[in-house]
Amino acid sequence: MTFKAYDILSSLVPGFLLLIAGLNTFGIYFDKDLIVPYTAVAFLLGFLNNTISSWLEDLYFWTWGGKPSNKLLDGKSVWKVPFYHSAKTKNLLIADCPNQSPSNDELFSIAMRKSNGQERVDNFNAMYAFSRALLTTVLIATIFLLITHYTEWQYYALTIPVFIVLWLRTKQRGYYYAREVLNTYLKQKES
């Protein structure tokens, strides 16, 4: 089994953040002599966090007003992530689809099938997944911290703005990934 740097960081960074929030919540002091067990626990927490972030993806899409791929295929972009060729791309995808009335999800799966494995697409997917994991980390950590520090305004002043910024950035990362898949598909069809 081989681990890529992304696999390790995407579990360790969120895992350590959750570990620190958990230690704070339960009033346990960080002991530098336990760094090896902490690392193992952080990796496990990060792995679980990645799972939860995947499960929460439909909720995130709902808060964003829809799935980024569906929105882009319908010609709707978001701030900082325009996609100018939605009609052309959608028509090419419909031509490639055996179904007479395909959904946007079905069309996007065709584009993914033809563009996955490209380094840029894979990197955009990894960045989106990492952003989604960080968003979920901050959501969980905020809940833990506010349970024990609900009377301290500083925790609200710190965690809520961080959550909002990560929510917006994760949304943008989702759009960047969907746009990269569609651009890669379009480039392959035009060449």
ChimeraX attribute file (.defattr): number of C-alpha atoms within 10 A of each C-alpha:
attribute: neighborCount
match mode: 1-to-1
recipient: residues
	/A:1	2
	/A:2	5
	/A:3	7
	/A:4	8
	/A:5	8
	/A:6	13
	/A:7	14
	/A:8	13
	/A:9	14
	/A:10	23
	/A:11	22
	/A:12	22
	/A:13	19
	/A:14	27
	/A:15	28
	/A:16	21
	/A:17	19
	/A:18	23
	/A:19	22
	/A:20	17
	/A:21	20
	/A:22	16
	/A:23	15
	/A:24	17
	/A:25	17
	/A:26	11
	/A:27	10
	/A:28	10
	/A:29	9
	/A:30	13
	/A:31	8
	/A:32	8
	/A:33	8
	/A:34	9
	/A:35	12
	/A:36	10
	/A:37	10
	/A:38	18
	/A:39	15
	/A:40	14
	/A:41	17
	/A:42	23
	/A:43	23
	/A:44	16
	/A:45	22
	/A:46	27
	/A:47	20
	/A:48	16
	/A:49	24
	/A:50	23
	/A:51	13
	/A:52	16
	/A:53	23
	/A:54	16
	/A:55	11
	/A:56	14
	/A:57	15
	/A:58	13
	/A:59	12
	/A:60	20
	/A:61	14
	/A:62	10
	/A:63	12
	/A:64	16
	/A:65	9
	/A:66	13
	/A:67	20
	/A:68	23
	/A:69	24
	/A:70	18
	/A:71	17
	/A:72	26
	/A:73	25
	/A:74	13
	/A:75	15
	/A:76	15
	/A:77	19
	/A:78	15
	/A:79	8
	/A:80	9
	/A:81	16
	/A:82	15
	/A:83	20
	/A:84	14
	/A:85	15
	/A:86	21
	/A:87	14
	/A:88	12
	/A:89	21
	/A:90	21
	/A:91	13
	/A:92	16
	/A:93	24
	/A:94	19
	/A:95	12
	/A:96	12
	/A:97	14
	/A:98	9
	/A:99	11
	/A:100	8
	/A:101	9
	/A:102	13
	/A:103	12
	/A:104	19
	/A:105	13
	/A:106	16
	/A:107	23
	/A:108	22
	/A:109	15
	/A:110	18
	/A:111	25
	/A:112	18
	/A:113	11
	/A:114	17
	/A:115	22
	/A:116	15
	/A:117	11
	/A:118	11
	/A:119	10
	/A:120	15
	/A:121	22
	/A:122	16
	/A:123	15
	/A:124	20
	/A:125	20
	/A:126	17
	/A:127	19
	/A:128	22
	/A:129	21
	/A:130	23
	/A:131	23
	/A:132	26
	/A:133	29
	/A:134	26
	/A:135	25
	/A:136	25
	/A:137	26
	/A:138	22
	/A:139	19
	/A:140	17
	/A:141	22
	/A:142	21
	/A:143	16
	/A:144	19
	/A:145	19
	/A:146	16
	/A:147	11
	/A:148	13
	/A:149	16
	/A:150	13
	/A:151	10
	/A:152	10
	/A:153	10
	/A:154	10
	/A:155	14
	/A:156	16
	/A:157	10
	/A:158	11
	/A:159	17
	/A:160	14
	/A:161	11
	/A:162	15
	/A:163	18
	/A:164	14
	/A:165	12
	/A:166	20
	/A:167	22
	/A:168	15
	/A:169	16
	/A:170	23
	/A:171	21
	/A:172	21
	/A:173	23
	/A:174	24
	/A:175	27
	/A:176	24
	/A:177	24
	/A:178	27
	/A:179	25
	/A:180	22
	/A:181	28
	/A:182	28
	/A:183	20
	/A:184	20
	/A:185	22
	/A:186	21
	/A:187	12
	/A:188	12
	/A:189	12
	/A:190	7
	/A:191	5
